[in-house]
Amino acid sequence: MRIELLTAPHCPHAAPARQVIADCLSTLGLLDVPIIDRVGRYPSPTVLVNGVDVMRPEATAPVGDACRLDLPTARRILDVLRADTPGHVQTAPPPTEF
């Protein structure tokens, strides 16, 4: 599994995004999976799991430094990590309360 955190220089959301990724990995017991940090001209922050953007899996490769409005969430990261973990059985999410 390859996890990349793409950020623009001086992005204020980079450290919190990295912490969310680390927390998700810890939750799933994936403590040996490194987080690859890339700083450059990216929509920031972007989390890629095996090259796929966790917030916009249908999108092409991200280009251009800009703040993202769709910040990576723990739920989306966990969903993608679970789907890419061998032997994991997908379960339905809990119902949403209104």
N, C-alpha and C positions, 0 to 999 in steps of 0.2 A: 504494500500500500504506500502510495506517495502523497504526502500532504504538503501543499505549498501555501504560504501566506504572502500575497502580493500586496505591496504598499507603495504609496508615493512618499518621497522624502518628507519627514516631519509630520506625517499623518497623526492626528491626535487619537485616532481610533485603532492604531496598529497594536499597541500593547494590550488594550482590552480584548481585541479580536484574538490575539495570541493566547491570552488567558482562557478564553472560551474554548478554543481548540484543545488546549492542554487539559481543561476540566472534562471535556467530552472524551478524550482519550483515556483519562484516568477512570471515568465512569464505566467505560467498556473494558477496562483492564488492559488496554493497549499501550503499556508504558514504554515499550521498546520502539515505537514508531516515531521517527524524528519529524519535526516541523521544519521545513525548508523555508527560510526567509529570503524574499527577493524584493529589493527596493529599486524602483525605477518608475517608468511612465505607465502606471496601471491605475484603473479605477480602484480606489483604496478605501477600506481593505477588501481584498478578494481572497476567498478561500477556495483552493482547488483540491479535489481529491481525485487522484489518478487523472489529472488534467481537466476535470469537469468542475465548473463553477457551481458551488453548492446552492447558490441563490437563483441562478439562471442556467440550469443544465442544458437548455436548448441553444444557448448563445454561443457565438464563435469566441475565439481567443480574445481576452480583454486587452484593449490598447488605449493609451491616453491617461494622463494623470488628472484625476478628478475625485472628489469625495463622492462616495456611494450613498444613495438614499436608502437602498435595501441592504442594510448592514447584515452580515452573517449572523444567524441566530443559533443558539445551542440546539434547538429542535431540528433545524435543517441539517446542521453538521452531524448530529447523532443519527438522523435518518440515513444519511449518505454513508457514514462509517459503518452502521449496522448492515446496510445492503452490501457493502464491500468486504465484510468480515466472513471468511469461510465458515460454513456450518451454522450460520445464524439463521434462525427461522423468523420470517417477517410476521409480525402480529399487527392487528388493527389498532390504530391510535384510540385513546380513550375518548368517549363522547364529549363534545364541547357543551359546557353549561352556559345558559343565557340568563 
